[in-house]
Amino acid sequence: MKKELTYALITPYSLLKSRTGGIICRLLSLSDLELVGARMYTPSDKFLDEYIKTIEAQKMKAVWKKAMIDYVNNMLRKSNKLGMTNRAVLLLFEGKNAVDVLHNKVIGSASDPLRGDTIRGTFGDTIMSEDGKVDYFEPAVLTSADKATNIKQLKLFAKYSLSDGGIMEDIIDFGKNKKPETSLIILKPFEKHDPRAGNIIAMMSRTGFYIVGIKLIDLSTKQAEEFYGPVKDFFNSSFDDKFKPDLVGQLKTSLKQKDFSFELTDELLNNMAAQMKKPKVDTEFNSILQYMTGTEPSAFAETKETSNGKHTICIAILYRGINTIKTIRELLGATDPKKAKYSSIRRFYALDIRKNAVHASDSPKSVIRERKIIGFNKDEKTCDIKQIINRYIKKS
């Protein structure tokens, strides 16, 4: 069976109510589908007018067709009933029978709101009157109900990917005399169906900051070397405190049983450890690169095509608010999870100093530098979502 590409659009209301993490957790863990793309949209009226036409062409009960069209008109437009920003998160999923699996097994039917095993059963709401009319409808996530509609709607997301999609830093009004800032976080490599990415986003929601950009990144070694360059500088400058004492201890232990005609003084051991500075720093740094890219640092510097065909995926997210950088780093906790506070993210989700679950920029200057490296800026001329969809349409 051929792989299909389909989508889940997390609604503006779900984002407003900080349900994003829980929804992503379900999307990642309830099926064998693979997450292959992510992008934020603020749908224009032109986009939504065309989107509604695809709903009108669907074969579905009139009551649900009307409910869905009314929802798009009332809640997804820039001028909506709640007066909220119409930020929506698009996630692309690929796999066998993806349209049916995502719609029926994972997201669930709008007509069955009490099923707690689906996303709509947990995060959506439907209230019907005795005469069978829909009085209230919040689907939590939008997706395609059939394959023909799926193709039409994917084409729309590709068509409007640059005009309606991307980074939404300027659409939220923080009021006068407020100086909002944007922070970059990267959810470090996670397995295909690992729900922790969603759980971490759910914990991040306690800050009250706005998600204004989201993107999957697949770092090459060259990108990772540039991105983590300051870490290598830190390793070099802090070698005497961070690495040297352990090296001296290892030398004492390993050379203890050897028969030397001279005394292994502390001075001699320290000098020997100092000679190991470059290989030790290089080894520690390369372990970070290998973890973040999934490849040996010396190879595949320009590409992520690996010998075993596996790719390492991270999720990059931009959060915007007041004092975001400091607040987020405090929520993450110490880089060493053993030293992190119990209420911090790294205490629960990090394994060690290297595999510490999340990267967060440490200053506005770092945000600018890091965004440039991973191509996460407003001045984009194309986007991965458009490329992924067009490639799939061409194959289909």
ZAROVO-934982 format. One record per residue (C-alpha): residue number from 0; residue in three letters; y, x, z. Coordinates in pm, 1 decimal. Each point is the difference from the previous one (the first is absolute). Layout:
BEGIN
[site NUM,'ALA',[Y,X,Z]]
...
// end
This chain:
BEGIN
[site 0,'MET',[0.0,0.0,0.0]]
[site 1,'LYS',[345.1,131.2,-95.8]]
[site 2,'LYS',[252.8,79.9,268.4]]
[site 3,'GLU',[287.7,-247.1,26.1]]
[site 4,'LEU',[354.8,59.6,116.7]]
[site 5,'THR',[174.1,-264.4,207.7]]
[site 6,'TYR',[278.2,-28.5,254.5]]
[site 7,'ALA',[106.7,-124.8,339.8]]
[site 8,'LEU',[368.1,-74.3,57.8]]
[site 9,'ILE',[93.0,-6.6,367.7]]
[site 10,'THR',[268.8,-266.9,29.8]]
[site 11,'PRO',[353.8,52.5,135.1]]
[site 12,'TYR',[-80.4,-225.7,295.9]]
[site 13,'SER',[-303.2,211.7,92.7]]
[site 14,'LEU',[219.4,311.6,-8.6]]
[site 15,'LEU',[268.3,-173.0,205.1]]
[site 16,'LYS',[-255.4,-94.1,266.3]]
[site 17,'SER',[-150.6,353.0,10.7]]
[site 18,'ARG',[-338.8,-118.6,-125.5]]
[site 19,'THR',[-17.0,273.9,-262.8]]
[site 20,'GLY',[-226.2,234.4,196.0]]
[site 21,'GLY',[-253.3,-267.9,87.6]]
[site 22,'ILE',[-13.2,-121.9,-357.9]]
[site 23,'ILE',[-46.0,352.2,-139.5]]
[site 24,'CYS',[-273.9,62.1,256.8]]
[site 25,'ARG',[-190.0,-305.3,-130.6]]
[site 26,'LEU',[62.5,87.0,-366.0]]
[site 27,'LEU',[-141.9,348.4,48.5]]
[site 28,'SER',[-302.8,-88.6,208.4]]
[site 29,'LEU',[-135.2,-335.1,-121.1]]
[site 30,'SER',[-137.5,106.2,-338.1]]
[site 31,'ASP',[-112.6,291.9,-216.1]]
[site 32,'LEU',[322.1,-10.9,-202.7]]
[site 33,'GLU',[205.5,317.8,-17.8]]
[site 34,'LEU',[375.2,13.7,62.0]]
[site 35,'VAL',[150.7,172.1,-306.3]]
[site 36,'GLY',[372.9,-79.8,14.5]]
[site 37,'ALA',[283.1,-121.8,222.0]]
[site 38,'ARG',[361.7,-92.2,-68.6]]
[site 39,'MET',[277.2,-210.9,148.9]]
[site 40,'TYR',[163.7,-278.8,-200.6]]
[site 41,'THR',[300.5,-226.8,41.0]]
[site 42,'PRO',[-82.9,-256.7,-267.6]]
[site 43,'SER',[283.3,-111.8,-225.0]]
[site 44,'ASP',[38.7,-362.8,-109.2]]
[site 45,'LYS',[-99.1,106.1,-350.6]]
[site 46,'PHE',[-325.2,151.2,127.2]]
[site 47,'LEU',[-77.5,-305.8,214.9]]
[site 48,'ASP',[71.5,-244.2,-282.3]]
[site 49,'GLU',[-264.3,177.7,-209.6]]
[site 50,'TYR',[-235.7,24.8,298.3]]
[site 51,'ILE',[22.8,-377.2,53.7]]
[site 52,'LYS',[-100.7,-57.0,-362.4]]
[site 53,'THR',[-325.1,186.9,66.3]]
[site 54,'ILE',[-67.4,-230.4,296.5]]
[site 55,'GLU',[73.4,-309.1,-209.3]]
[site 56,'ALA',[-259.8,115.8,-254.6]]
[site 57,'GLN',[-271.5,37.7,265.0]]
[site 58,'LYS',[-282.4,-249.1,40.6]]
[site 59,'MET',[39.9,-113.7,359.8]]
[site 60,'LYS',[58.6,-320.2,192.7]]
[site 61,'ALA',[345.8,-143.0,-51.7]]
[site 62,'VAL',[78.3,-3.7,373.5]]
[site 63,'TRP',[-61.7,375.3,34.9]]
[site 64,'LYS',[173.7,83.4,-325.0]]
[site 65,'LYS',[309.8,-181.3,125.8]]
[site 66,'ALA',[-25.8,167.8,342.2]]
[site 67,'MET',[-18.7,345.1,-157.9]]
[site 68,'ILE',[288.7,-63.5,-239.6]]
[site 69,'ASP',[214.7,-145.1,279.6]]
[site 70,'TYR',[-79.1,303.9,214.2]]
[site 71,'VAL',[106.5,243.4,-272.1]]
[site 72,'ASN',[322.5,-193.0,-57.1]]
[site 73,'ASN',[86.2,-43.5,367.7]]
[site 74,'MET',[-117.7,326.8,158.7]]
[site 75,'LEU',[-20.5,278.1,-260.0]]
[site 76,'ARG',[341.1,-22.8,-160.1]]
[site 77,'LYS',[297.4,208.4,112.2]]
[site 78,'SER',[163.2,-328.1,101.9]]
[site 79,'ASN',[-277.7,-146.5,216.5]]
[site 80,'LYS',[-21.6,-260.9,274.7]]
[site 81,'LEU',[-17.5,252.3,286.2]]
[site 82,'GLY',[278.4,221.9,-129.8]]
[site 83,'MET',[-232.0,302.8,33.1]]
[site 84,'THR',[-17.2,298.4,-229.5]]
[site 85,'ASN',[-266.7,-71.3,-257.2]]
[site 86,'ARG',[-182.7,332.9,42.5]]
[site 87,'ALA',[-364.0,-28.2,-100.5]]
[site 88,'VAL',[-271.4,267.8,-5.5]]
[site 89,'LEU',[-224.9,20.7,-303.8]]
[site 90,'LEU',[-341.9,161.0,46.6]]
[site 91,'LEU',[-235.6,62.7,-292.5]]
[site 92,'PHE',[-377.0,-9.6,51.5]]
[site 93,'GLU',[-277.3,106.5,-233.2]]
[site 94,'GLY',[-370.1,-72.3,3.1]]
[site 95,'LYS',[-284.2,-214.4,-128.2]]
[site 96,'ASN',[88.6,-369.1,-27.9]]
[site 97,'ALA',[328.1,84.5,175.0]]
[site 98,'VAL',[184.2,-324.4,-81.1]]
[site 99,'ASP',[-263.5,-225.3,153.1]]
[site 100,'VAL',[-72.2,231.3,296.2]]
[site 101,'LEU',[363.5,38.4,100.4]]
[site 102,'HIS',[91.7,-365.6,-46.8]]
[site 103,'ASN',[-304.9,-166.7,152.7]]
[site 104,'LYS',[-152.2,247.6,243.9]]
[site 105,'VAL',[299.5,194.1,131.5]]
[site 106,'ILE',[317.7,-205.0,-37.8]]
[site 107,'GLY',[-158.1,-343.0,4.8]]
[site 108,'SER',[91.0,-342.8,-126.6]]
[site 109,'ALA',[326.0,-166.6,96.7]]
[site 110,'SER',[-191.1,-326.5,35.5]]
[site 111,'ASP',[-212.1,140.5,284.3]]
[site 112,'PRO',[255.8,135.3,252.9]]
[site 113,'LEU',[-232.8,-6.0,302.2]]
[site 114,'ARG',[-235.7,274.0,-121.2]]
[site 115,'GLY',[70.2,290.0,232.2]]
[site 116,'ASP',[-198.7,245.7,-210.5]]
[site 117,'THR',[255.1,-5.0,-284.1]]
[site 118,'ILE',[357.7,125.6,-17.6]]
[site 119,'ARG',[145.2,-344.8,-59.6]]
[site 120,'GLY',[-211.8,-143.4,279.4]]
[site 121,'THR',[148.4,255.1,241.0]]
[site 122,'PHE',[352.4,64.2,-124.5]]
[site 123,'GLY',[78.3,-305.2,-212.7]]
[site 124,'ASP',[72.0,-363.2,85.6]]
[site 125,'THR',[-60.5,-328.8,-178.3]]
[site 126,'ILE',[83.5,-342.1,140.6]]
[site 127,'MET',[-96.2,-311.3,-193.0]]
[site 128,'SER',[105.1,-357.2,63.3]]
[site 129,'GLU',[-241.8,-289.9,14.6]]
[site 130,'ASP',[80.6,-99.5,-355.6]]
[site 131,'GLY',[-117.2,340.4,-126.0]]
[site 132,'LYS',[341.6,157.1,-62.0]]
[site 133,'VAL',[78.2,355.2,111.6]]
[site 134,'ASP',[268.0,-14.8,269.1]]
[site 135,'TYR',[10.8,372.9,75.1]]
[site 136,'PHE',[-142.8,295.6,-188.2]]
[site 137,'GLU',[11.8,374.0,71.5]]
[site 138,'PRO',[-272.1,186.3,-194.5]]
[site 139,'ALA',[72.4,342.8,159.7]]
[site 140,'VAL',[-121.3,170.3,-318.9]]
[site 141,'LEU',[17.8,-97.9,-365.7]]
[site 142,'THR',[-269.9,94.8,-249.7]]
[site 143,'SER',[-161.6,-124.7,-320.3]]
[site 144,'ALA',[-258.9,-276.3,19.7]]
[site 145,'ASP',[-157.4,70.4,-340.8]]
[site 146,'LYS',[-34.1,286.6,-245.5]]
[site 147,'ALA',[223.9,-137.7,-273.6]]
[site 148,'THR',[288.0,-60.5,241.7]]
[site 149,'ASN',[-62.1,341.8,154.6]]
[site 150,'ILE',[69.1,174.5,-332.3]]
[site 151,'LYS',[320.3,-200.1,-52.8]]
[site 152,'GLN',[129.8,73.0,348.5]]
[site 153,'LEU',[-87.2,369.4,-11.0]]
[site 154,'LYS',[198.3,26.1,-323.4]]
[site 155,'LEU',[300.3,-148.9,179.8]]
[site 156,'PHE',[-21.6,253.8,282.9]]
[site 157,'ALA',[-10.2,278.2,-258.3]]
[site 158,'LYS',[285.3,-148.9,-202.4]]
[site 159,'TYR',[229.5,-32.3,302.8]]
[site 160,'SER',[-123.8,308.5,188.3]]
[site 161,'LEU',[326.2,191.5,-41.5]]
[site 162,'SER',[254.0,-283.2,0.1]]
[site 163,'ASP',[-148.6,-191.5,295.6]]
[site 164,'GLY',[-210.4,267.2,169.7]]
[site 165,'GLY',[47.6,329.7,177.5]]
[site 166,'ILE',[199.5,106.7,305.4]]
[site 167,'MET',[206.2,-268.7,175.6]]
[site 168,'GLU',[223.8,199.7,234.4]]
[site 169,'ASP',[321.2,-182.9,-86.8]]
[site 170,'ILE',[-103.9,-365.0,21.7]]
[site 171,'ILE',[4.1,-34.0,379.8]]
[site 172,'ASP',[332.7,-59.5,175.5]]
[site 173,'PHE',[16.6,172.3,338.5]]
[site 174,'GLY',[357.3,-111.5,67.9]]
[site 175,'LYS',[324.9,191.2,36.9]]
[site 176,'ASN',[22.5,326.2,192.7]]
[site 177,'LYS',[-378.4,44.1,-21.7]]
[site 178,'LYS',[-142.5,312.3,-160.5]]
[site 179,'PRO',[-357.6,-68.2,-107.4]]
[site 180,'GLU',[-225.6,283.5,-108.7]]
[site 181,'THR',[-323.8,21.0,-194.1]]
[site 182,'SER',[-309.2,173.3,133.9]]
[site 183,'LEU',[-302.6,106.9,-200.5]]
[site 184,'ILE',[-348.0,-28.4,145.0]]
[site 185,'ILE',[-327.1,90.6,-167.6]]
[site 186,'LEU',[-326.7,-149.2,115.7]]
[site 187,'LYS',[-225.9,301.2,-39.0]]
[site 188,'PRO',[-324.8,-11.3,-201.6]]
[site 189,'PHE',[-221.1,-292.7,85.6]]
[site 190,'GLU',[-336.3,-113.9,-126.5]]
[site 191,'LYS',[-32.6,-269.2,-262.8]]
[site 192,'HIS',[-45.0,-297.6,233.1]]
[site 193,'ASP',[150.0,141.9,318.0]]
[site 194,'PRO',[204.6,-271.3,179.3]]
[site 195,'ARG',[194.7,256.1,202.6]]
[site 196,'ALA',[278.0,19.2,-258.6]]
[site 197,'GLY',[72.6,-368.8,61.5]]
[site 198,'ASN',[-33.3,40.0,375.5]]
[site 199,'ILE',[254.5,282.7,2.4]]
[site 200,'ILE',[245.5,-207.2,-204.1]]
[site 201,'ALA',[-49.5,-282.4,251.0]]
[site 202,'MET',[87.7,238.4,286.0]]
[site 203,'MET',[304.7,118.5,-195.6]]
[site 204,'SER',[124.8,-358.9,-12.7]]
[site 205,'ARG',[86.9,16.2,370.0]]
[site 206,'THR',[306.9,207.1,-101.4]]
[site 207,'GLY',[149.1,-296.8,-186.5]]
[site 208,'PHE',[87.2,226.2,-294.7]]
[site 209,'TYR',[-12.1,-127.0,-358.7]]
[site 210,'ILE',[-248.0,124.7,-257.7]]
[site 211,'VAL',[217.2,79.4,-303.5]]
[site 212,'GLY',[-245.2,198.0,-209.9]]
[site 213,'ILE',[-374.4,53.9,-29.4]]
[site 214,'LYS',[-204.3,222.3,-228.3]]
[site 215,'LEU',[-346.9,153.0,-27.7]]
[site 216,'ILE',[14.5,377.1,-33.9]]
[site 217,'ASP',[-270.6,237.2,-117.6]]
[site 218,'LEU',[137.7,344.7,80.7]]
[site 219,'SER',[-75.8,299.7,-219.3]]
[site 220,'THR',[-34.7,335.2,173.4]]
[site 221,'LYS',[332.9,107.5,-149.7]]
[site 222,'GLN',[174.5,-304.5,151.7]]
[site 223,'ALA',[-171.6,49.6,334.5]]
[site 224,'GLU',[100.6,368.0,14.3]]
[site 225,'GLU',[364.7,-93.9,-55.8]]
[site 226,'PHE',[-13.3,-298.8,233.9]]
[site 227,'TYR',[-152.1,195.2,290.1]]
[site 228,'GLY',[188.6,324.7,-65.8]]
[site 229,'PRO',[202.4,-37.2,325.4]]
[site 230,'VAL',[-327.9,-25.9,193.7]]
[site 231,'LYS',[-108.5,340.4,-131.1]]
[site 232,'ASP',[338.9,143.5,99.6]]
[site 233,'PHE',[-54.3,-144.5,347.7]]
[site 234,'PHE',[-348.0,151.9,21.5]]
[site 235,'ASN',[143.9,342.4,-86.2]]
[site 236,'SER',[289.6,-21.9,244.7]]
[site 237,'SER',[-212.8,-131.8,286.3]]
[site 238,'PHE',[-305.6,220.6,-61.0]]
[site 239,'ASP',[36.5,196.8,324.3]]
[site 240,'ASP',[1.8,-315.0,211.8]]
[site 241,'LYS',[-218.0,-232.6,-208.4]]
[site 242,'PHE',[-280.9,215.4,-140.6]]
[site 243,'LYS',[6.3,351.8,141.5]]
[site 244,'PRO',[-128.7,-75.9,354.9]]
[site 245,'ASP',[-308.1,-176.2,-140.8]]
[site 246,'LEU',[-65.8,285.2,-242.4]]
[site 247,'VAL',[18.7,254.9,283.0]]
[site 248,'GLY',[-248.9,-209.8,197.2]]
[site 249,'GLN',[-235.3,-21.8,-298.1]]
[site 250,'LEU',[19.4,375.2,-54.3]]
[site 251,'LYS',[-78.6,68.2,365.3]]
[site 252,'THR',[-303.6,-226.3,-18.1]]
[site 253,'SER',[-135.6,125.7,-332.3]]
[site 254,'LEU',[57.1,371.7,72.0]]
[site 255,'LYS',[-109.9,-12.9,361.7]]
[site 256,'GLN',[-362.7,91.6,-74.9]]
[site 257,'LYS',[86.2,277.7,-245.4]]
[site 258,'ASP',[-39.2,363.5,104.3]]
[site 259,'PHE',[332.8,173.1,-53.7]]
[site 260,'SER',[89.2,354.2,108.9]]
[site 261,'PHE',[343.9,-121.0,102.5]]
[site 262,'GLU',[146.0,-276.5,214.2]]
[site 263,'LEU',[96.5,-331.7,-159.9]]
[site 264,'THR',[337.9,-25.7,166.6]]
[site 265,'ASP',[220.1,-312.2,-14.5]]
[site 266,'GLU',[243.3,194.3,-214.4]]
[site 267,'LEU',[-271.8,85.2,-250.7]]
[site 268,'LEU',[-127.6,-357.4,-11.2]]
[site 269,'ASN',[352.2,-133.2,-48.6]]
[site 270,'ASN',[57.3,241.9,-285.3]]
[site 271,'MET',[-326.0,-106.8,-161.1]]
[site 272,'ALA',[97.5,-366.4,34.7]]
[site 273,'ALA',[339.8,73.6,-154.6]]
[site 274,'GLN',[-175.5,143.5,-306.3]]
[site 275,'MET',[-170.7,-337.0,-41.6]]
[site 276,'LYS',[326.2,-194.3,-23.9]]
[site 277,'LYS',[0.7,-55.8,-376.7]]
[site 278,'PRO',[-367.3,-104.4,-41.0]]
[site 279,'LYS',[22.6,-222.9,309.0]]
[site 280,'VAL',[319.3,-176.0,-114.4]]
[site 281,'ASP',[-135.8,-33.3,-355.2]]
[site 282,'THR',[-325.8,-149.7,128.7]]
[site 283,'GLU',[176.1,-254.0,224.1]]
[site 284,'PHE',[243.9,-95.1,-276.4]]
[site 285,'ASN',[-272.2,-29.2,-263.5]]
[site 286,'SER',[-198.1,-230.9,227.8]]
[site 287,'ILE',[298.4,-237.5,-0.6]]
[site 288,'LEU',[20.9,15.2,-378.8]]
[site 289,'GLN',[-370.7,-67.1,-37.8]]
[site 290,'TYR',[16.9,-295.1,238.9]]
[site 291,'MET',[298.6,-157.1,-176.4]]
[site 292,'THR',[-126.3,55.1,-355.7]]
[site 293,'GLY',[-377.7,0.5,35.5]]
[site 294,'THR',[-26.2,318.3,-209.3]]
[site 295,'GLU',[-20.5,373.5,62.8]]
[site 296,'PRO',[357.1,136.0,16.9]]
[site 297,'SER',[-66.2,271.4,-258.7]]
[site 298,'ALA',[-116.6,-239.7,-268.6]]
[site 299,'PHE',[131.6,-307.1,-187.8]]
[site 300,'ALA',[362.1,79.2,88.9]]
[site 301,'GLU',[132.7,-217.8,-280.0]]
[site 302,'THR',[-259.7,-276.3,3.9]]
[site 303,'LYS',[-204.6,-206.8,242.9]]
[site 304,'GLU',[-312.6,-16.3,-217.8]]
[site 305,'THR',[-262.7,138.4,237.5]]
[site 306,'SER',[-351.9,118.4,-57.3]]
[site 307,'ASN',[-151.5,-301.4,175.1]]
[site 308,'GLY',[236.8,-253.0,-159.2]]
[site 309,'LYS',[146.4,-107.1,334.2]]
[site 310,'HIS',[370.0,-47.5,59.6]]
[site 311,'THR',[183.7,14.1,328.2]]
[site 312,'ILE',[247.0,-286.0,41.6]]
[site 313,'CYS',[291.0,-32.5,239.6]]
[site 314,'ILE',[251.3,-282.8,43.3]]
[site 315,'ALA',[367.2,91.9,9.5]]
[site 316,'ILE',[237.5,-254.1,157.4]]
[site 317,'LEU',[377.3,-4.4,40.9]]
[site 318,'TYR',[132.4,-169.0,314.9]]
[site 319,'ARG',[367.8,-85.0,39.3]]
[site 320,'GLY',[191.3,-83.6,315.0]]
[site 321,'ILE',[216.5,147.4,273.4]]
[site 322,'ASN',[-118.9,334.8,137.5]]
[site 323,'THR',[-327.4,-28.2,-192.7]]
[site 324,'ILE',[-92.6,368.5,-13.7]]
[site 325,'LYS',[8.3,64.5,375.4]]
[site 326,'THR',[-154.4,-335.5,92.2]]
[site 327,'ILE',[-291.6,34.6,-241.1]]
[site 328,'ARG',[-79.5,355.1,109.2]]
[site 329,'GLU',[-3.8,-115.2,363.5]]
[site 330,'LEU',[-236.5,-285.2,-89.1]]
[site 331,'LEU',[-233.2,240.1,-181.6]]
[site 332,'GLY',[-20.4,230.8,301.1]]
[site 333,'ALA',[-76.7,371.4,24.1]]
[site 334,'THR',[-169.0,171.4,-295.0]]
[site 335,'ASP',[-287.3,84.7,234.2]]
[site 336,'PRO',[-159.9,-339.2,77.3]]
[site 337,'LYS',[-126.9,130.9,333.8]]
[site 338,'LYS',[361.0,43.3,109.5]]
[site 339,'ALA',[127.8,-326.3,-150.8]]
[site 340,'LYS',[90.7,-293.8,223.9]]
[site 341,'TYR',[-252.5,-282.3,31.9]]
[site 342,'SER',[229.9,-247.3,-175.9]]
[site 343,'SER',[52.8,229.5,-300.5]]
[site 344,'ILE',[-164.6,-28.9,-340.7]]
[site 345,'ARG',[-148.1,350.2,-0.7]]
[site 346,'ARG',[-165.2,-55.3,337.2]]
[site 347,'PHE',[-214.5,-270.5,-160.3]]
[site 348,'TYR',[-35.4,103.9,-363.4]]
[site 349,'ALA',[32.8,380.6,-21.5]]
[site 350,'LEU',[-301.6,230.3,21.0]]
[site 351,'ASP',[173.4,333.4,61.8]]
[site 352,'ILE',[324.4,186.8,-73.7]]
[site 353,'ARG',[-80.2,26.7,-371.0]]
[site 354,'LYS',[-150.3,-346.2,-47.3]]
[site 355,'ASN',[272.5,-176.2,195.7]]
[site 356,'ALA',[2.6,-326.1,-198.8]]
[site 357,'VAL',[367.2,-21.0,-102.4]]
[site 358,'HIS',[276.1,224.7,-126.7]]
[site 359,'ALA',[360.0,-94.2,82.2]]
[site 360,'SER',[313.2,178.0,-120.5]]
[site 361,'ASP',[185.9,182.5,277.0]]
[site 362,'SER',[355.6,-26.8,-136.2]]
[site 363,'PRO',[210.3,-168.4,-272.3]]
[site 364,'LYS',[-4.1,331.7,-188.7]]
[site 365,'SER',[-381.1,6.9,11.7]]
[site 366,'VAL',[-16.4,-358.8,-127.3]]
[site 367,'ILE',[198.7,96.5,-309.5]]
[site 368,'ARG',[-209.8,313.2,-62.6]]
[site 369,'GLU',[-335.0,-171.1,52.5]]
[site 370,'ARG',[83.9,-306.4,-208.4]]
[site 371,'LYS',[94.8,223.8,-289.7]]
[site 372,'ILE',[-333.0,184.6,16.2]]
[site 373,'ILE',[-213.6,-315.8,-9.7]]
[site 374,'GLY',[224.4,-179.9,-252.0]]
[site 375,'PHE',[111.5,-277.5,231.9]]
[site 376,'ASN',[361.8,-53.6,-107.7]]
[site 377,'LYS',[207.4,-272.2,-163.1]]
[site 378,'ASP',[69.7,182.5,-325.5]]
[site 379,'GLU',[-351.0,-43.1,-141.2]]
[site 380,'LYS',[-39.5,-54.3,-373.8]]
[site 381,'THR',[-356.0,-131.5,22.2]]
[site 382,'CYS',[-247.6,-86.1,274.3]]
[site 383,'ASP',[-370.9,27.3,70.2]]
[site 384,'ILE',[-42.2,-379.2,29.8]]
[site 385,'LYS',[113.9,-52.1,-359.3]]
[site 386,'GLN',[-227.9,278.4,-122.2]]
[site 387,'ILE',[-303.7,-130.9,192.1]]
[site 388,'ILE',[45.0,-356.0,-127.2]]
[site 389,'ASN',[71.0,99.8,-361.8]]
[site 390,'ARG',[-304.7,228.7,-0.5]]
[site 391,'TYR',[-216.9,-287.9,124.4]]
[site 392,'ILE',[144.4,-250.8,-249.3]]
[site 393,'LYS',[-62.3,242.7,-284.7]]
[site 394,'LYS',[-363.7,44.7,103.9]]
[site 395,'SER',[-47.2,-373.5,42.3]]
// end
